[in-house]
Amino acid sequence: MAATLPATAACAEVGGQMLALVAELFPICRSITGDGLRQTLRRIGREIPLEIHEVPSGTRAFDWTVPKEWNIRDAYVRNARGERVIDFQASNLHVLNYSVPVRRRMTLAELRPHLYTVPEQPDWVPYRTSYYEERWGFCLAHRDLVALPAGEYDVCIDATLADGHLSYGECYLPGERRDEVLISCHCCHPSLANDNLSGIAVATELARRLADAPLRHSYRFLFIPGTIGSLVWLATHEAGASRIRHGLVLSCLGDGGAFTYKQSRRGDAPIDRAAAHVLGHAGAAARIVQFSPYGYDERQYCSPGFDLPVGRLTRTPNGEYPEYHTSADDLGLVQPASLAESLAACLEIVEILEQDRRYVSLNPKGEPQLGRRGLYGSVGGRVAPKETEAALLWVLSLSDGRHGLLDIAERAALPFAVVQQAAEALHTHGLLRPESKGEG
Ligand code: ZN
């Protein structure tokens, strides 16, 4: 395939389109189950071919169980004058996500243990959940909490927690081979823009583009509720999981921070090398960090019983930006240029996974005369002539059937695309043949 990177103008446009999807999904009250999650999946399904699966409550997934389905219609705390002092209609973050229903009149002192704030950020509403313990609560700005007068309040959470289903979305794009690339993102957070919606928007656009491209690998995109969604998928696809050759968890891709790639548990998988290569040539302050058993669904994919080669691409990672899991992770934090750059990085990584292969030089004794064959001018117009020449010589030197194009790009410190174009030109001129056992 030729997933050529969008030019700058197209970049701004696609960034705007992804931000529009983020903005459209932002108001929906999502959780790890329920209609908000379904509504989100149906919206994604208008962009890409998405199969929506429904897994019944009570289904076992290794050490876990699919919880009851949660749905919420309204929630508030009302003062004696009937005014809503905390209002779910103003922001769905005001409710402790997965709260059990409650309808009661109580004093502030009785209500106080159910109220959550971030005192260090007194204007922000925190995002809190209680999936596996039946509780109820409200989240609010600390400034609003301290302003609440003593007295009686009417408390209402109009929600249901009942047997139902966990929903997740799956988009499978078959390629030449059954070997798979897994792209996974969580879609269980309510109104948070960078954490969950940016990953959803980039994954959706990536799937939309790959759906139109000839692919060597098959691609599987999962849009799942965090933790329980990946556990359920793994538990129901144990055999299929062994076909995953490369994988990426996508999240937090819309803020202005530099990229952070978190390695797979293996640390040296081809996806780890491909991501490091792309970020290394993206300049700036990109970081590579080692695997750790906390974070997003990479925890499950990389658990020792699976040990899948799945890394994680973010910009500023979860927990490392002050707005994380608060109402300040809003549409203002997500920039179209950041989304576009994140998509471009994903496309470049995919390009390496698709194009990496081994060649054998058909002229291994001494260097072939490249000038005579017009090869120096034959490689991509935008590439500096010195880079072209270096790439041609490196490809010829290392194409002994043992080194792939990514090996060569790493060793030559050249962008993969330049090395790949050089190999293509050499192949066209009859100086290379693909190694039949070449594996990428
Ligand atoms: Zn989160």
Residues whose N, C-alpha, C, O or C-beta is under 5 A from the ligand:
A	BS01	ZN	D195
